[in-house]
Amino acid sequence: MDTNSLQALRLDGMSYQEIAAVAGVSRQAVFQRLRPPARARVALLARDGDRCADCGIGLRRHGEVHRAGSIGADEYADLSALVLLCLSCHRRAHRGPASSLAVAG
């Protein structure tokens, strides 16, 4: 499965373990393909105060890193194009223009 297919399953609410079972790979392999670099998460947590950029809920360090458009390994370097979202807002951001987020990409 390609990364976009794995991401679609994650946005549908599947856990890494469930996605791994469907894709026929290890949970760790799914985790590595879908998670941004730790340095990006740490920087965003510090910048955004551990809150969802859309709804403001406290994330308890469990926010989803979001960037509008396609994601590639080098695209996590520009923190100004990234935001932290709760899982609900992250799903909504990927489902269409109804989201209130306007992240430049």
C-alpha positions in Angstrom: 0.0 0.0 0.0 1.2 3.5 -0.7 1.4 6.2 2.0 -1.8 8.0 0.8 -3.8 4.7 1.3 -2.3 4.2 4.7 -3.1 7.8 5.6 -6.7 7.4 4.5 -7.1 4.4 6.8 -5.7 6.4 9.7 -8.0 9.3 9.0 -10.9 6.8 9.0 -10.0 6.1 12.6 -7.9 2.9 12.3 -5.1 2.3 14.7 -1.5 1.7 13.5 -2.0 -2.0 14.4 -5.2 -2.3 12.4 -3.6 -0.6 9.4 -0.6 -2.9 9.7 -2.9 -6.0 9.6 -4.6 -4.7 6.5 -1.4 -3.7 4.7 0.5 -6.9 5.7 3.3 -5.0 7.3 4.4 -4.4 10.9 2.9 -1.7 13.1 6.3 0.0 13.4 6.5 0.2 9.5 3.1 2.0 9.4 4.1 4.3 12.3 7.4 5.2 10.5 5.7 6.0 7.3 2.9 8.1 8.8 4.5 10.1 11.6 6.5 13.3 11.0 10.0 13.6 12.4 10.1 14.0 16.2 11.9 17.3 15.9 9.0 18.8 14.0 6.5 17.6 16.6 8.5 19.0 19.5 8.9 22.4 17.8 5.2 22.6 17.0 4.2 21.6 20.6 6.4 24.4 21.9 5.1 26.9 19.3 1.4 26.1 19.5 1.2 25.5 23.3 0.0 21.9 23.0 -3.4 23.0 21.6 -5.3 22.2 18.5 -4.9 25.0 16.0 -8.5 24.7 14.8 -10.7 24.0 17.9 -8.2 24.9 20.7 -8.6 21.6 22.7 -5.6 20.6 24.8 -3.7 17.9 23.0 -1.7 16.3 25.8 1.2 15.8 23.3 -1.1 13.7 21.1 -1.7 16.2 18.3 -1.6 15.3 14.6 0.9 17.3 12.5 -1.0 18.7 9.5 0.2 20.4 6.3 -2.1 21.3 3.4 -1.1 19.5 0.2 1.2 16.5 -0.3 3.6 15.5 2.5 7.2 14.5 1.7 10.1 14.0 4.1 11.5 17.4 3.3 8.2 19.2 3.7 8.4 19.0 7.5 11.3 21.5 7.5 9.0 24.5 7.0 7.3 24.8 10.4 5.3 27.9 9.2 3.3 25.6 6.9 2.5 23.1 9.7 -0.1 23.1 12.5 -1.1 20.7 15.3 -4.6 19.4 15.2 -6.7 17.0 17.3 -7.6 13.8 15.5 -11.2 15.1 14.8 -10.0 18.4 13.2 -7.3 16.5 11.3 -9.9 14.2 9.8 -12.1 17.1 8.9 -9.1 19.0 7.3 -8.5 16.0 5.0 -12.1 15.5 4.1 -12.7 18.8 2.4 -13.0 22.6 2.4 -15.5 22.8 5.3 -12.5 23.0 7.7 -11.8 26.5 9.1 -8.1 25.9 8.6 -6.3 27.8 6.0 -2.8 26.5 6.1 -0.6 27.8 3.4 1.0 25.1 1.3 
